[in-house]
């Protein structure tokens, strides 16, 4: 029985390729287009920022790719956690906050 164990270098190359492919998929797909449309809508309404609520189950990796692309384009873009008071206990809501007037 011969087991073929991949080398760490091989796995690193596969990981890098997977990351690049994932980033391209996000940058060319509907997620980034939805963010751009929301940013434009906010600007048309007179705002200088947009705040996207991050829901449970939403792909954080995709949002990080969007954040990286928006930062590269000159936007201020960060994740923010806000503590809220519930009936029984406090909880946190997470947002991706995008500003273009800073």
PyMOL commands that set and color helices and strands:
alter all, ss='L'
color gray80, all
select helices_A, chain A and resi 8-27+30-44+60-72
alter helices_A, ss='H'
color red, helices_A
select strands_A, chain A and resi 49-54+76-85+90-99
alter strands_A, ss='S'
color yellow, strands_A
deselect
rebuild
show_as cartoon
